[in-house]
Amino acid sequence: MSATPTPLRAAVLGAAALLAAVTAAPAAAAAGSGTEPAPGAAYKAAHDTLGPQRLTPDQLRLAATKQAAAARAYAEARARGALDAPDATGTLGATGAPGAPGAPGAPGGSAALAGYKLSGAIHQSQQTSYWCGPATLVITQSAHDEVAGRSQRDAATLLKTTTSGTAWYGIDINVPSPTGYPMADALNYRLPGAGYVPKALPYTPTATDKTAFRQHITHNTDNDYAIAGNAWEVPGGPHLVGHPNIEIFHWVAIDGYNTDTAAGEVNYLDPVGGVSTSVISWAGPVPKSAHISSDTLTTIMGGRGYVW
């Protein structure tokens, strides 16, 4: 996690490409879709320095297989009423913070939080200002193997984390057949058979991207896995709960969804939660766990992506 980008950080932490091999700028892809540019998309397009990223043939095959399974399961759950349709006005405000106007438990929202299904990830506060990636790795892993207290230092070594943070793409870590996506490779190394794949997002995620994210968090949670999300927060764009209106590159573990809104809201664990303000000056109001609109979170991850 870092609040000020450098050319190296922008190169390794960011990416804006579609799931398949990409040869065009993601901003152009979003513009061509007819989607209104997301708040902050122009900033991301102007400041991103990473070139096209590509999935390996194995990742492409796995992504297609998982997408088909996730879409089918999501549709079947909706058909049998296991997932209710989102309300026309939504149930969360812009940040999704509990207590925000329209949030569950707030005036104008639902009477109480209900229907959240969680994978059971175990929170850890990041131990340095730039170890959000290592903390997210151990949190995400804990959703499946339920082991707490795992070493962030070991995770940082595996991920090749530097003081610039943990790369989204462009770093081969010390695992068999690395793919350039360190978080995906680390999760698959530590959880054999998990089948984690990266999902890159354009600067302005489309309606299809947002629907896919709902399907993916439902799929992972139902199968006892969390998602590792790579946020790129920029001035004027949406932010995670408690984060200031500055540029922040950040990893979080997304570990559940609201069944009452068909995954229209999700739960995530933020490694900044619980960190001393002597380590991260703005950490004070950041919760360890928070709810947020899935569409808002997808927008926040625009120009980066998530590992599911």
Summary of the structure (lengths in Angstrom):
residues: 308
radius of gyration: 17.7
end to end distance: 19.8
largest distance: 52.3
contacts: 1115
relative contact order: 0.21
helix: 33%
strand: 13%
